[in-house]
Amino acid sequence: MELLPKNSGLTVEGVFHRYTITKDQAADATVSITNKHIKSNNNIYEYVDVWDNLPGNTKVKFDPTPSLLGNLFGPGAITLDGNGELSNVHVSYQYRYDTCYNPLNDPTCPGFDEAFLQYMLNNNLLNASPNITDPLYDEIIQYQLEQQAEVDEIEAANVEAEETVEDQSFEDKFSVSGTAQQLTDPIKQQSLMQELMGVGSLDEYSQISIIDVVTITDVVEIKDVAEIKDNYRALRNLAQDKTHRRMVRLQYEE
């Protein structure tokens, strides 16, 4: 009979015992705490207390055990050999669970790849028509789909962010909305000019180069005129203007 269930990943890491022995001090007595080996009648664990020439008392003890023996513990017992009486007896075990006892429990366990391949072969999951009703197969497929979905979401978010930056045009940066408020703020003016300088240089629409410039001098020539006469009407108007100006000045001089 086994102390622990098979294929459970549980191992015994220590034995705790407590008991009270009642005896005469001169009497000889021995108390033994033992566990059988699961495959034989021999003891795999044995702890002995010798009470010869000792008075009765209560004993409490925790005894660590080697991990290599932890899954070989069979039935246990506490016995008294000699003169005396045991009471308040308690024996318990400290267990440890090994998550990698079955490598398929965690992909980080040693031997996971080999165990997983063997599992796929044993359950006919590598053929063209796998047994999709297998619970573990469904769990693995769902896990892979979730992992791929997370990768796709991250890649899509990165692409969207890059497209947003590239699609931001010159008009978007210097749109009319909010420009008036920015121009009234010196700090925003400087930021706006920095962004404008970062857009790139603006080339001229066209460049004109003029080569071999020739100076042209106009010459006015009046033909068929023997004499140019004075315009007497214009002279009379000038005289009247001069007389008018003189009369105006006389008013201020008086």
C-alpha positions, 0 to 999 in steps of 0.5 A: 500500500502506498502512502501517496497516490501514483503519478501525483507529483507528491513527495514526502519531505519530512515526518512530524511525530508527537507522543507521550510515554508513561513508564517507570524510570528504571524500565527499558523502552524503545519507541520506533516511527517507521514507514515501509517501502512501497515495493518490499516489506523493508522499512524505507524510513525509521526513527527510534527513541530509546527511553532506557533509564529515563522517566516518562515524558512527551516527545515532539520532533520533525525529521527531514527526509531525503527527496529521493525517498519521497515517493517510495513511502509506504504504510507507517506505524509508531510502536513501543518495545519494552515496558511503558504506555504511549498516548496522544500519538500523532504522526504527519508528513510534509509534502512537496508537489513537483510541477514537472513530475509530468513534463506536459504540465509546463512547457518550461519543464525538462523533457517537455518537447519529447513528452509532447511529441509522444503525446501527439503520437499516442493520441493520433494527433499528427495525422491528416485528420487529428482527434480534435475532441481531445481536451489537451489538443483544444487547449493547445490550439486555443493557446496558440490562437491567443498568442498569435492574436496578441502578436497581430494586435501589437503589429497592427497598432504599430502600423497604424501609429506609423501611418498616422505620423506619415499622413500628417500633412503640412496643412495639418501642422499649420491649419487655420484652427488655433493659429490666431491663439498660437501667434499671440503666444511667443513660446508657441510662435517659436515652436511654430517657426521651428516646425515650419523650418523643419518642413523643408526649404521652399524652392522658387517657382522659376529662375530667369537668367538674362544673358547679353543685355544690350542698352537701348538709347531713345532718340527723339527727332521732330521732323518738318518743324521750322520753329517751335512757338511759345504758348502765350495762353499758358504764359498768361495763366502762369502770370495770373497764378504768380499775382494771386500768390503775391496778394495772399502773402500781402494779407499775412504781411499786413 
